[in-house]
Amino acid sequence: MRSLRWRLLALTLAGVAVSMVLAAVVLSGLFREQVQQQFETALAQQLDQVTARLEFDAQGQPQVATQALSDPRWLKPYSGLYWQVDQLGPDGGSRAGVLRSRSLWDTSLALEADRLADGAAHVHEAPGPQGAPLLVLERTVRAAADGAGPSWRLIVAGDLRSTQAAAARFTRVLVLSLAVLFVLLAAAAWAQVAVGLRPLAALQRGLQAVRQARAGQLEGAFPAEVQPLVDDFNAVLARNADVVERARTQAGNLAHALKTPLTVLEQAARAPADGTGAAELAALVREQVLVARRHIDWHLARARVAASAGLPGQRTEPGPVLQGLVRVMDKVYAERHLALQLDLPPVPPGFAGEVQDLQEMLGNLLDNACKWARSAVRVQVREGREVREGRAGQDSAAGRSQLVVVVEDDGPGIDAAQRAQALQRGVRLDEAVPGTGLGLAIVQELAGLYGGRLELAPAAGLGGLAAVLVLPAAAPAH
């Protein structure tokens, strides 16, 4: 039952078989009922004919003009069509066979004494001559119009064996026809399943081609029901290829970044050491180790975000993160007496990502602002809305919610021509200020991995630089 082909065939054939059995039962029953109804209608006409030929003499005895009956089977012994007149006593007894057709020969129909309203007809089955099954129609009449005198029961019976044989023949033909139809439908179901599952074979060949590195993605024309699966699988392959490519790039970047501090350390180690040189060497080692550590932290952060970005259910509140960072910056830059201002809305939007990544991005922005600020740094948090371009002739449409964090300082700022350069990795616009030139580049890289961005602009309020960090907002907490 693990085979999809056999599951489909089993379900189809089971449904067809049940339908065939029900069709056989219903059609056979309808045919039998129709044949018997026609036979009953014919007997009712014969009963009317016998009733019309029934007469009573002066003594109230019944007489039937047999020569006026048109059907010749009345005269043929055991022909299968019979009539009979019984006398019904007032005590419920009866005298059977007062008059009867020649077809009964020397027998009579032994029936129970039924009490019927005058003129009412009763239909039932009963055994007849030679044990043949009969369909019996009977009617009660009286000789006197005023209802006085004895009652007489007129009986007409017909042999049911011919109708039963016709119904049996029809049932045999019906069963044989349905059996042939079942075989044809089974063959059609097999062909349908084989044709319907053929795209899965093409899908298997495509997967083998991908596994054997003969193709980079699933290729070919697939049905509309299978195409979404192919598209999703190709998207997974593309994402995996992108992850591998990013991993190679990050490994190369990390190796290249560590090459310079290692070279500096190697050259310093070869220089002759004295009292002054040892101190310089120690300072150089600390500086280069710090540079190497920053590079390693950056690439580890990128690897972590690349693995976790886009996962559902992530939510980080920016308020506690920013409050903690402001307290840290107050202590780090306490000797400069900077005024750090944090503006949070009553219900700030959440960040759709991990808390470590938000701390890394906001920490770099705050640290950079405090380094360049003269006396004040301000942080604002607000909710934004992504703007999507509409189709031709339509306005732009508002997309998903965004978390916007603006970090401003009252420092010298950055010229428009140097802003793009400031976001490049390892670039320091002022060598006099300590640092590695990685802070803004790290923020831009991490924000891009989350589908956000970092923008630099003049600070409208403080006059320095404004770093605008735009990140995807998490769904509202319930």
Buried (B, 14 or more C-beta within 10 A) or exposed (E): EEEEEEEBBEEBBEEBBEEBEEBBEEBBEEBBEEBBEEBBEBBBEBBBBBBEBBEBEEEEBBEBEBEEBEBEBBEBEBBBBBBBBBBBEEEEEBEBBBBBBBBBBEBBBEBEEEEBEEEEBBEEEBEBBEEBBBBBBBBBBBBEEEEEEBBBBBBBBBBBEEBBEBBEEBBEEBBEBBEEEBEEBBEEBBEBBEEBEEBEEBBEBBEEBBEEEEBEBBBEEBEEEBEEEBEEBBEEBEEEEEEEEBEEEBEEBBEEBBEBBEEBBEEBEEEEEEEEEEEEBEEBBEBBEBBBEBBEEBBEBBBBBBEBBBEEEBBBBBBEBBEEBBEEBBEEBEEEEBEBBBEBEEEBBBBBBBBBBBBBBBBBBBBBBBBBBBEBBBBBBBEBEBEEEEEEEEEEEEEEBBBBBBBBBBBBBBEEEEBEEBBEBEBBBEEEEEBBBBBBBBBBBBBBBBBBBBBBBBBEEBBBBBBBBBBBBBBEEE
